[in-house]
Amino acid sequence: MFFHFHLLRNSIMRPVESLPNATGPIVLALRWVARWGATMLLGACSFGIANAQDTFGPADPICAIDGQPVFLGELNLLLKEKLGARRLASVDPTVQRACSALLVKRHLAMSTLRDMGGDSLQSLLDRSWDSFLAQLKRQGSDPESYAKQRQTDEASLRRARDWDVAWGSYLKSRLNEENLRRFYQVNRKRYAPTKWKVSHLFLAFHEDQPDSQAIVQERMAAIERELDDQAESEESLQRAFAELAARESDGATADRGGDIGWVSAPGDLPRVVMDAIRNTPPGALAGPVRSPLGMHLVLVRERATEETPFEGLRDLTGLRRDAADAMFDALAARQGDYKLVWFIDGLRPPGQ
């Protein structure tokens, strides 16, 4: 089965309007949103968790990092401006938790940028804010009205704009050809044109069945047990996989024993499945991997790779994105240990 999802990449990956080809760290926390679609982002709340916007105001803190609050208004603005959410109360709680985790990391990265930039950065942020206020005035508006339209407040608005400017300036100075080349050399195997010959077994979730997910998990576990019994040789594993895919798979390739052929790009299969394939040697199983659509099990049969020099890269978009993600991670990590306290449990990401 092949999937193609065209989603929120442009709005998510643009930290400042003036920076061409820019990449934003929102991708780190919400990359799965950019793979699975706006319907997952804006779907009705079905997790039994009351949305924070129904109970709290923009000036209420969702958490604190070493005593410094992160406000609900910041989350609202991120959902509104970066992800295009129209009704915040309808945004899936899973997405809200992912955004909350991102905001924590963004605050850590911003602290590092402030430490690095000092007075020079603060002067840049002040000038940018003054320019923004002047623009609003020319439009007959003011920051309070602008913020209210976005279910946020002026303090959260200032924080968000400060981040966009600081991060955009940092990217502009650091995400140059020399650093991209260095990043590519360190991670070149990751970007070498690689393709995999695979077979795919897919079990779909059915929304009209209340216990669909549990049923699918049980079916997949039974399939794994059958394949474990045939794992003594690659030939027997391939034969057993083909038989099970023909019998059990809900995918379009079931009648071919799950044989997809060669895949190489996230558009061939969901990115989460492709990520699992990349980390699986030939002759082994990738998964099971869960996606919003169902569960996937992939048999990696062959792998072919051809390394390309930096000069031979045709599209640097993915390289820029990954390099920016690494830079964002590094900025946040420089804050070291910190104390994180959550005030709104419904926004607390798993494991925090």
BAZA-48778 format. One record per residue (C-alpha): x, y, z; residue in one letter. Coordinates in steps of 0.1 Angstrom, whole numbers, plus 5000, padded with zeros to 4 digits. Each point is the difference from the previous one (the first is absolute). Layout:
// residues N
XYZa/...
***
This chain:
// residues 352
500050005000m/501350344991f/499250335018f/500550364991h/499350275025f/500450374992h/499650195032l/501150305021l/503749994991r/500250364987n/498550165030s/501849785025i/503450044985m/500150384996r/501350175032p/500150354985v/498550134968e/503250174988s/502149685001l/499849804968p/500349635001n/499850025038a/499349715023t/498350005034g/500349785030p/496349955002i/500749714977v/501749825028l/496949975022a/497449994972l/501749824972r/497449735001w/497350274995v/501850104968a/499849644989r/496549905009w/497950304992g/497950285011a/497149785009t/502149855028m/501050355011l/496550145001l/498049705008g/497450015027a/501249935036c/499449635006s/502449935028f/497850095030g/502350295009i/498550355004a/501950254978n/501950255020a/498550294980q/496549925015d/501350055036t/503050235000f/501050344985g/503050104979p/501850155030a/499849675019d/503249805001p/500049644986i/503449935016c/503150165015a/503649944991i/502250085030d/497250225012g/499550194967q/496549954987p/498949884966v/496650154993f/496949854984l/500050304977g/503249884984e/498549674993l/496850164985n/502150224978l/502149714987l/496949804992l/498450304983k/502950144980e/502249714993k/497549724996l/497050204988g/497649875026a/496750194999r/498349875031r/502549935027l/497549805021a/499749754972s/503849934996v/500949655008d/501449975036p/502949794987t/501050294977v/499750255029q/502349795021r/502549984972a/499950384996c/500450045038s/503149784999a/501350214971l/499550335020l/502149865029v/502849924976k/499650344982r/500350185033h/503249815008l/501450084965a/499050375004m/501950025034s/503149884982t/499650254972l/499650285025r/503249885018d/501850004967m/498650324986g/500050225031g/499250374995d/500449984962s/497249754997l/497850195024q/500450314979s/499049814969l/496949865018l/499050355012d/500350154965r/498049724985s/497350045027w/499850384994d/499749944963s/497249765006f/498250255022l/500450274974a/498649764973q/496949935022l/499550375005k/500150074963r/497349734996q/497950165026g/500549735025s/502049945033d/501749705016p/497149945024e/497549974972s/502449804979y/500649765029a/496349965008k/499249894965q/502549725005r/498849905035q/503350115015t/501450305019d/502650274993e/502749835022a/499649674981s/499950184967l/503350185009r/501649675010r/499049834967a/501350294979r/503250015019d/500549634993w/499350044963d/502550284997v/502749845021a/499749664984w/499850144965g/503150225006s/501949705014y/499049784970l/501050274976k/503550035015s/500649635006r/498149814973l/502550084973n/501549784973e/503249935020e/498049875030n/497649814978l/502949834983r/501549915034r/496749875013f/499749794968y/503449865003q/499349885036v/496649854990n/500649914963r/498849655004k/496750145011r/499650194967y/501549754976a/497449914974p/498749675014t/497249774989k/498649695016w/498149714985k/497249935025v/496949815006s/497250165020h/497349865023l/497450265011f/497249965025l/497650294999a/498250175029f/496250024994h/498350305016e/496649835000d/501449725024q/500450135036p/502749745007d/501750024966s/503550105013q/500049725026a/498949754974i/502750114976v/502749985027q/498949645008e/500049914963r/503550154995m/501349825031a/498749674986a/501750074967i/503350075017e/499849675019r/499549814967e/502950184984l/502349945030d/499549634994d/501450054964q/502950225008a/502749724998e/500750104964s/499550304977e/498349784974e/497549855024s/499250355015l/499350154966q/497749714991r/498150025033a/499750384997f/498649974965a/497449745011e/499050215031l/499850324979a/497849844974a/497749865028r/500050285026e/501050344984s/497550274994d/502550174976g/499750034962a/503049764995t/498449715019a/499449814968d/503750024993r/501049875034g/500750355011g/502750064974d/500450374995i/503350004982g/502550285004w/499250295023v/502250305007s/498050305011a/497650095028p/497250034974g/500449634991d/498949905035l/499250215031p/503150165013r/499849825034v/500149674980v/502950124978m/501950105032d/499749645012a/501149864967i/503150225000r/501049845033n/499449644990t/502649784982p/499049794970p/498449675009g/498350145032a/496750145010l/499350375005a/497350065026g/497249965008p/499750374996v/496850195010r/498650284979s/496750185002p/498749774973l/501049675015g/503049785007m/502749924975h/502549714999l/502650014973v/502549734988l/503150164987v/501349784973r/502850204983e/501850335004r/501950204974a/502050325008t/502050244979e/501950285018e/499950354985t/502550285005p/498650325015f/500350184966e/497849734985g/497050065023l/497150134979r/497750105029d/501350145032l/496650045017t/500249695021g/503650065009l/499250365011r/497149885021r/502049735017d/503050235006a/497650265015a/498549735022d/503449905013a/500950375007m/496750045019f/500749685021d/503550135007a/498750345012l/497549845023a/502549755014a/502450275010r/497750095028q/500949685018g/497949895030d/496950195007y/496949975022k/496849964981l/496650035018v/496749954981w/496950195011f/497549874974i/500149625001d/498049974967g/502950174982l/502849805017r/501849794973p/500449625007p/503049935022g/500450365014q/
***
